[in-house]
Amino acid sequence: MHFQGRLNKRSVPFLLLALFQTLFICLLKKRRSSNTWILFFLNIGMAFIFEYIVLNVFKAYTYKPTLVKKKYFDNVFGAILSQGLYIPVSATFITVFGKKLKWKLGFTFFYYCIERLFIFLKIYKINWWKPIYTVILLPVYYLLSDFFYKGLEKQKIMAKKLAHYLTIMVIETIFMYVLAYNGQIRFGIKHLYSIRLHFMIAPVYCIFMSFISTSLAKEKGFFFRIVHLFSYKVVDVILIKTGIMALNRHYFKWRIFSQSLMVVTARIIYLRIFRNDNR
């Protein structure tokens, strides 16, 4: 990825907000709960799915952080900061530290003000979205975080499976973003590979492949790692043949290594989340 060479008035507010979040990340690191980071990735996953629907599909708003050189990728990078850092950090902090309603409302008001400020600074443009939607939906998101954390703490199998799935999806999504930015992969329809189409289809690919990864990662043995890797190759062949996926010829020969890394990562995440069940 190629970041902008220097800071500017558009990027500074995004970076200052990210710096502010590091305070809460440091506090989270002090927690002894083994489920803190599992919840964090679960919260990111929920936010990513929401952002895919609202931003990628329905174009509710546009981020303008000017942190990366490619315009549409800059918009998506702003979304990654928002839904992969700002909001999930606050949700995880509120949940893990057992903060009550006033904290949820306080953070909701804080992000409402940030949204208004970013609109004023013209680094965030709303199309049909309204800031009041943020006020309505954020408390719901915080309550969902509380709900799933209780499930994780009680070793509920469905909470663990969801955490496993969403964690893999988050990693797949970020990895796919980096590959796309560097021109290694594109998604489209019938060999038409626009950036808009790519960001409509790529998340669906990540959602689907994460489901396969979640299903196979729980199985023991080298055989299932091979089956998992083979499933990646089968999907690749189908998508390439149908003109939905295009791979850079230089990346094509390295793709098996990146997919092998995802196979191993999915298994490690499974063992981490389900460690008590495997004893």
C-alpha positions as CSV (number, residue, x, y, z in Angstrom):
1,M,0.0,0.0,0.0
2,H,1.1,3.6,-0.7
3,F,0.2,6.1,1.9
4,Q,0.2,9.9,1.3
5,G,3.7,11.3,1.8
6,R,2.7,13.8,4.4
7,L,-0.2,14.7,6.7
8,N,-2.8,17.2,5.6
9,K,-5.8,18.9,7.1
10,R,-8.1,16.1,6.0
11,S,-6.0,13.2,7.4
12,V,-5.1,14.8,10.8
13,P,-8.6,14.5,12.4
14,F,-8.8,10.8,11.4
15,L,-5.3,10.1,12.9
16,L,-6.1,12.1,16.1
17,L,-9.2,10.1,16.6
18,A,-7.2,6.9,16.1
19,L,-4.6,8.1,18.6
20,F,-7.4,8.7,21.1
21,Q,-8.5,5.1,20.6
22,T,-5.1,3.9,21.7
23,L,-5.9,5.0,25.2
24,F,-8.7,2.5,25.4
25,I,-6.7,-0.2,23.7
26,C,-4.0,0.2,26.4
27,L,-6.7,-0.1,29.0
28,L,-8.1,-3.3,27.3
29,K,-4.6,-4.8,27.3
30,K,-4.6,-4.6,31.1
31,R,-7.7,-6.8,31.3
32,R,-7.0,-10.4,32.2
33,S,-10.2,-11.7,30.5
34,S,-9.2,-14.2,27.8
35,N,-12.3,-13.1,25.8
36,T,-11.4,-9.4,25.4
37,W,-9.7,-9.7,22.0
38,I,-12.1,-12.4,20.8
39,L,-14.9,-9.9,21.5
40,F,-12.9,-7.1,19.8
41,F,-12.7,-9.0,16.5
42,L,-16.3,-10.1,16.8
43,N,-17.3,-6.4,17.2
44,I,-15.2,-5.5,14.1
45,G,-16.9,-8.3,12.1
46,M,-20.4,-7.0,13.0
47,A,-19.3,-3.5,12.0
48,F,-17.8,-4.6,8.8
49,I,-21.0,-6.4,7.7
50,F,-23.0,-3.3,8.5
51,E,-20.5,-1.1,6.6
52,Y,-20.6,-3.4,3.6
53,I,-24.4,-2.9,3.4
54,V,-24.5,0.8,4.1
55,L,-21.4,2.0,2.3
56,N,-20.5,-0.5,-0.4
57,V,-24.0,-1.4,-1.5
58,F,-26.1,1.6,-0.8
59,K,-23.4,4.4,-0.7
60,A,-24.8,6.1,2.3
61,Y,-21.8,8.3,2.9
62,T,-18.2,8.9,1.7
63,Y,-15.0,9.1,3.8
64,K,-12.3,11.5,2.7
65,P,-9.3,10.9,5.0
66,T,-6.8,11.3,2.1
67,L,-4.5,8.8,3.8
68,V,-3.9,6.6,0.7
69,K,-3.4,7.8,-2.8
70,K,-6.2,6.0,-4.6
71,K,-9.5,7.8,-4.2
72,Y,-12.0,5.0,-3.8
73,F,-9.5,3.0,-1.7
74,D,-9.2,6.1,0.5
75,N,-12.9,6.0,1.1
76,V,-12.8,2.3,2.0
77,F,-9.8,2.9,4.2
78,G,-11.8,5.5,6.1
79,A,-14.4,2.9,6.6
80,I,-11.9,0.4,7.9
81,L,-10.7,3.0,10.5
82,S,-14.2,3.7,11.5
83,Q,-15.6,0.2,11.7
84,G,-12.3,-1.6,12.4
85,L,-11.0,0.7,15.1
86,Y,-13.1,3.6,16.4
87,I,-16.4,2.0,17.0
88,P,-15.3,-1.6,17.9
89,V,-12.8,-0.2,20.4
90,S,-15.4,1.8,22.2
91,A,-17.9,-1.2,22.2
92,T,-15.3,-3.6,23.6
93,F,-14.2,-1.1,26.2
94,I,-17.8,-0.5,27.4
95,T,-18.6,-4.2,27.5
96,V,-15.4,-5.6,29.1
97,F,-15.3,-2.9,31.8
98,G,-19.0,-3.4,32.5
99,K,-20.0,0.2,31.8
100,K,-23.7,1.0,32.1
101,L,-26.2,3.0,30.0
102,K,-24.7,6.4,30.7
103,W,-21.4,5.3,29.1
104,K,-23.2,3.9,26.1
105,L,-25.1,7.1,25.7
106,G,-22.0,9.1,26.3
107,F,-20.0,7.4,23.6
108,T,-23.0,7.6,21.3
109,F,-23.1,11.4,21.8
110,F,-19.4,11.6,21.3
111,Y,-19.5,9.9,17.9
112,Y,-22.5,11.9,16.9
113,C,-20.4,15.1,17.6
114,I,-17.5,13.6,15.7
115,E,-19.7,12.8,12.7
116,R,-21.0,16.4,12.7
117,L,-17.5,17.7,13.0
118,F,-16.2,15.6,10.1
119,I,-19.2,16.8,8.0
120,F,-18.3,20.4,8.8
121,L,-14.6,19.8,8.0
122,K,-15.7,18.2,4.6
123,I,-13.8,15.0,5.3
124,Y,-17.0,13.0,5.5
125,K,-19.9,13.4,3.1
126,I,-23.3,12.0,3.7
127,N,-25.5,11.0,0.8
128,W,-28.8,9.7,2.3
129,W,-27.5,8.8,5.8
130,K,-28.5,11.0,8.7
131,P,-26.5,11.5,11.9
132,I,-29.6,10.6,13.9
133,Y,-29.2,7.1,12.6
134,T,-25.9,6.9,14.4
135,V,-27.6,7.9,17.6
136,I,-30.3,5.2,17.2
137,L,-28.0,2.3,16.0
138,L,-24.9,2.7,18.2
139,P,-26.7,1.8,21.5
140,V,-28.0,-1.3,19.8
141,Y,-24.5,-2.2,18.7
142,Y,-23.3,-1.7,22.3
143,L,-26.0,-4.0,23.6
144,L,-25.1,-6.6,21.0
145,S,-21.5,-6.4,22.2
146,D,-22.7,-7.0,25.8
147,F,-24.9,-9.9,24.7
148,F,-22.1,-11.8,22.8
149,Y,-19.6,-11.2,25.6
150,K,-21.9,-12.8,28.1
151,G,-22.1,-15.8,25.7
152,L,-18.3,-16.0,25.4
153,E,-17.9,-15.8,29.2
154,K,-20.4,-18.6,29.6
155,Q,-18.7,-20.7,26.9
156,K,-21.8,-20.7,24.7
157,I,-21.0,-22.6,21.6
158,M,-22.9,-20.3,19.2
159,A,-21.1,-17.2,20.6
160,K,-17.8,-19.0,20.0
161,K,-18.7,-20.0,16.5
162,L,-19.8,-16.5,15.6
163,A,-16.6,-15.1,17.0
164,H,-14.5,-17.6,15.0
165,Y,-16.4,-16.8,11.8
166,L,-16.3,-13.1,12.1
167,T,-12.6,-13.1,13.1
168,I,-11.7,-15.0,10.0
169,M,-13.9,-12.7,7.9
170,V,-12.2,-9.6,9.3
171,I,-8.7,-11.0,8.4
172,E,-9.9,-12.1,4.9
173,T,-11.4,-8.7,4.3
174,I,-8.3,-6.7,5.3
175,F,-6.1,-9.0,3.4
176,M,-8.3,-8.7,0.3
177,Y,-8.2,-4.9,0.6
178,V,-4.4,-4.9,0.6
179,L,-4.2,-7.2,-2.4
180,A,-6.7,-5.1,-4.3
181,Y,-4.9,-1.9,-3.6
182,N,-1.7,-3.4,-4.9
183,G,-3.4,-4.6,-8.1
184,Q,-3.1,-8.3,-7.3
185,I,-6.7,-9.2,-7.5
186,R,-10.0,-7.8,-8.9
187,F,-13.6,-8.9,-8.8
188,G,-16.2,-8.0,-11.4
189,I,-18.9,-9.3,-13.7
190,K,-18.1,-10.9,-17.1
191,H,-14.6,-9.6,-17.2
192,L,-15.7,-6.0,-16.3
193,Y,-13.5,-5.1,-13.3
194,S,-14.4,-1.7,-12.0
195,I,-13.4,-0.6,-8.5
196,R,-17.1,-0.1,-7.6
197,L,-17.9,-3.7,-8.7
198,H,-14.9,-5.0,-6.9
199,F,-16.0,-3.6,-3.5
200,M,-19.5,-5.0,-4.1
201,I,-18.3,-8.5,-4.8
202,A,-15.1,-8.9,-2.7
203,P,-16.8,-8.8,0.7
204,V,-19.3,-11.5,-0.5
205,Y,-16.3,-13.6,-1.4
206,C,-14.8,-13.0,2.0
207,I,-18.1,-13.8,3.7
208,F,-18.4,-17.1,1.7
209,M,-14.8,-18.2,2.1
210,S,-14.9,-17.4,5.8
211,F,-17.9,-19.8,6.1
212,I,-15.9,-22.5,4.5
213,S,-12.9,-21.8,6.7
214,T,-15.0,-21.8,9.8
215,S,-16.5,-25.2,8.8
216,L,-13.1,-26.9,8.1
217,A,-10.9,-25.3,10.7
218,K,-12.5,-27.2,13.5
219,E,-11.5,-30.5,12.0
220,K,-8.2,-32.1,13.2
221,G,-5.5,-33.4,11.0
222,F,-3.4,-32.5,7.9
223,F,-6.0,-34.0,5.6
224,F,-8.5,-31.3,6.4
225,R,-5.9,-28.6,6.0
226,I,-5.4,-29.9,2.4
227,V,-9.2,-30.0,1.9
228,H,-9.4,-26.5,3.1
229,L,-6.7,-25.3,0.7
230,F,-8.2,-27.3,-2.1
231,S,-11.5,-25.5,-1.5
232,Y,-9.8,-22.1,-2.1
233,K,-8.4,-23.4,-5.4
234,V,-11.7,-24.7,-6.5
235,V,-13.4,-21.4,-5.8
236,D,-10.6,-19.6,-7.6
237,V,-11.0,-21.7,-10.7
238,I,-14.7,-21.2,-10.8
239,L,-14.5,-17.4,-10.4
240,I,-11.7,-17.0,-12.9
241,K,-13.5,-19.1,-15.5
242,T,-16.7,-17.2,-15.1
243,G,-14.9,-13.8,-15.3
244,I,-15.8,-12.8,-11.7
245,M,-12.2,-12.8,-10.5
246,A,-8.9,-11.7,-12.1
247,L,-5.5,-12.3,-10.6
248,N,-2.3,-10.5,-11.5
249,R,0.0,-12.9,-13.3
250,H,2.8,-12.2,-10.9
251,Y,0.6,-12.9,-7.8
252,F,-0.9,-16.0,-9.4
253,K,2.0,-18.2,-8.5
254,W,2.2,-16.9,-4.9
255,R,-1.5,-17.2,-4.2
256,I,-1.2,-20.7,-2.9
257,F,1.1,-19.4,-0.2
258,S,-1.3,-16.7,0.9
259,Q,-4.2,-19.2,0.9
260,S,-2.1,-21.6,3.0
261,L,-1.5,-18.8,5.5
262,M,-5.3,-18.3,5.8
263,V,-5.8,-22.1,6.3
264,V,-3.3,-22.1,9.1
265,T,-4.6,-18.9,10.6
266,A,-8.2,-20.2,10.6
267,R,-7.0,-23.3,12.5
268,I,-5.0,-21.2,15.1
269,I,-8.0,-18.9,15.7
270,Y,-10.2,-22.0,16.2
271,L,-7.8,-23.5,18.8
272,R,-7.6,-20.1,20.5
273,I,-11.3,-19.6,20.8
274,F,-12.2,-23.2,21.6
275,R,-9.2,-24.0,23.7
276,N,-11.3,-25.0,26.7
277,D,-13.3,-27.4,24.6
278,N,-10.1,-29.1,23.2
279,R,-8.7,-30.1,26.6
